Amino acid sequence: MRIRSFDSDEGILYLVATPIGNLEDITFRAIKILKSVDKIYAEDTRTSFVLLNHYDIKTPVFSYHEFNQAEKTRQIVDEIAGGAKIAIISDAGMPIISDPGFKIVSLARSQGLRVSTIPGPSASLSALISSGISGAKFSFVGFLNAKDSKREAELEEVKYYKDTLIFYEAPHRLNETLNSMMKVLGDRNIVILRELTKTYEEYISGKISEVMEMDNLKGEMVIICEGYTEVSEEVDVNSKIDELISLGYKPNEAIKDVSKMFNLDRKEVYKNYLTYKDKR
């Protein structure tokens, strides 16, 4: 199926990026589109009205969120099929990313309807490029599950990714998430970025163990976490284990601590240490 976005006056779905904090971070084109469409569907109309009123955008606004998407998806796609020009916006940043809207795009595409992105701010990419952690390759994870067991299972799935990992998190769940990351991923370098583009923008960096138990943090956050690092020939892991054992550590305790120290898989470190001992 081949569809051109701008070669007719038929209905179209626009996915419009909005500011992630600072209202000035919106493109001229986004304002133009939001003023010209027939309807705007927003995740939270109260939040969106702050932006729309700031730019004197009078287009009718309707809600589209996780609780009504089942009933609204078909309605919106039918409107586009009937010739309507529709814009979808999220509370902040790019629509669809950790927000509802995918079902509309998927259904619209399957019916051969036009869909076009109006690009702009993205919290994940803004955080990544200013974190100081490599952005050459990265994996976006988004929000982890609120339940400890499910959250840790999700972290197990990305544990051995060598790419930089990007997470979203709310302040009231930050400590639980960091505890799970420490438990599953080991003591990696991370950067927590909050209030991006706002007056109180803040970067908190260090090892996970150094930034755990943070208090009084507000606003949704982006966590940038370095990827998995394999055992390097430059790191004499086994000698470090021997050193800790000589200081009175039990072998399992030494292996556990060294695994976290070098961000390594404990089972692999244990297996390599047994081989190392057998050769001595």
Buried (B, 14 or more C-beta within 10 A) or exposed (E): EEEEEEEEEBBBBBBBBBBBBEEEBBBEEBBEBBBEBBBBBBBBBEBBEEBBEEEEBEBEBBBBBEEEBEEBBEEBBEBBBEEBBBBBBBBBBBBBBBBBBEBBBEBBBEEEBBBBBBEBBBBBBBBBEBBEBBBEEBEBBEBBBEEEEEBBBBBEEBBEBEBBBBBBBBBEBBBBBBBBBBBBBBBBBBBBBBBBBEEEBBBBBEBBEEBBEBEEBEBBBBBBBBBBEEBEEEBEBBEBBBEBBEEEBEBEEBBBBBBBBBBBBBEBBBEBBEEBEEEE
